Amino acid sequence: MFRKKKCIGEVTTRYFRKMLNMEKQKHPINKYLQSNNSNLTSPNITKSGTNTIVEFNHSLKLPVPEKDSNSLSASLLDDILYTNVFNDDIGDNNCDIHDDIDSDDNSSKIIESFNIEDELRSWVLKFKVSHNSANCILGIIKSAGINVPKDIRTLMKTPTTHVISNIDQGSYIHLGLENMILPILKKYDSLIYTPNKVLKIGINLDGLPLSRSSKSQLWTILIEFTNCNLLSGYVLPIGIFHGNSKPKSIHEFLNPFLSDILTLLNCGLNVNGNIYQFEVGHVLCDSPAKSFLLNVKSFNAYFGCTACTQEGSYINNRMEFLEIESLLRTDKSFRSKTQEEYHKGSSPLELLPIDMINDVCIDYMHNVCLGVTKRLIEFWVRGKKDVRLIDENKVPSEFIRLPRGLDDIEFYKATELRMFVIHSGLIVLKGNLSKQMYSHFKLFVCALRILITPDICQTFNNLAQSLLNEFVTQYSSLYGAHFVTYNVHSLLHLPMYVKVHGCLDNFSCFKYENYLQFIKKSIKSAKYPLQEVTNRIIEKQNYFITNDIVLDPIVIVKEIINNTSSPYFCLADRLYEKIFIKELKVTININNKRDKYIMLKNNDIVVVNNIVKPQNELGFKLIVQKCLNSSSLFTEPIESSIIGFLTVNPIILSKIFPL
Ligand SMILES: [Zn+2]
């Protein structure tokens, strides 16, 4: 039986009353069972950067969620703490589930695991319910004789006090590294498999303007884990500054964090009796924050490049970096301040055991997407032709935002620009841009697709370097030397960072940026932003601590009635119309052409006809047909099949076979 659970925001009055009655009778409350199937064979599926590269073995065993992983409580673990970088669509998927089945027969099963306080907490967090509204509904529930807290702050375990320090130019709240890390590690301890229990931490520092009508702004210190897939979606806030400008002293701002992290690096952390050791994986910021953190000259100064020692030229009010090869900075040259003109003073980061050049990375979200790509589109829009992107119905669900006209470029978000440069740009620009400019753009796209794809970013790293060298060289002649700014120049250094840290998505600000948006949205009044943000963070953490882990690798979005059989499945098997594969963040929907084609690791493209859960088996299988006449989209400057650009005729298909 396919179990369903409704979220409290969508139930009918009758259903809600039924839940209340069950609560009154104090039925035993079963928490969600922890899904920890140690016997599972990991899916042999990987996302290869830009492409959905999926390899399903015949032995693929993906567990079917027996519990209701789509409940509000369960899905919140993703929504609240997990940072879904390029896809916010899962919430919609979950909504679909609630529409499927609505019978009393299912309701009785649902109520067994109903905990009204958990569900209310989930509801408040998911829908960002105001305190007044929440207090009102608590009053209604209480008047029905149900024992719930009278005040939302009690329900949410909102902190009653805050330790806020005054520092130069503003105030600062330190959430603490251990305070934020420990709950997650305690929860996941038995599931974390990293060599010698060493976790690598990524650090992000960024400024966040709070409104357009004032200078009020936050500066945040965020971290993530960079070498553990299980934890890779979590972004944790460690310290937050509020003021009308950035903190005056980077040293004063960073001191509490540095004190914490040095302790952590030296002593490790005892989690349930296991000692975890820590290393710093990367430090990521946008260019202004990076200059601030490194305590060096701005990126638009004469010696503004953080990776090489090139002296820029000031042309038409812009700082340009026209040389392709310059002497690279090194950790030693940075710490000894060999190029005096570059440094403004010492950087607090020098206290950390990191490489001050290789580990303080260039971020492609800012430099490539919001920087170079946006500027290129601005050139094209301001030029002769408006270029429209592809029809929205052809865009797979993995993209948060549907493409819009390029004349909206000033409003484009980083994810839209990423989609344009990695996926759609070469297609929509073909024939709409001069041949020379199109070939030039192709150099950029090919290099990025190499650097973003885990399987080839190292083997073709030198090729990407040559393509970018050529791109930057031609940029000057095509668009003008005065437009070879720091962002364009920094492309030359991207392959080096990929060599050190792996593909571009291993060290990007997309995750951090998502978290910053949560922080921004959690502030309702301008009066006490630090307290408000902290309350929301602690409430979420409390919710996280008290709820069990949901590890189902696949979310079933929609089941269909199986009233047929074929050589590949029988009547007793379960069939699905739509599933979501969490690890890959990929949706497969057999009834929607935008989500029914997948690319296998060997570059074969298949169309999915059926999603089957065989009876008495743990795994799923896909019944597919291969598209037979695929070919490269282009052969210059490289064979496009290398970077996953293929053309196919979806009509000429192979025989049906299972994966
Ligand atoms: Zn440079």
Boltz pocket constraint, residues with backbone or C-beta under 6 A from the ligand:
constraints:
  - pocket:
      binder: B
      contacts: [[A, 305], [A, 306], [A, 307], [A, 308], [A, 309], [A, 310], [A, 326], [A, 489], [A, 490], [A, 493]]
      max_distance: 6.0
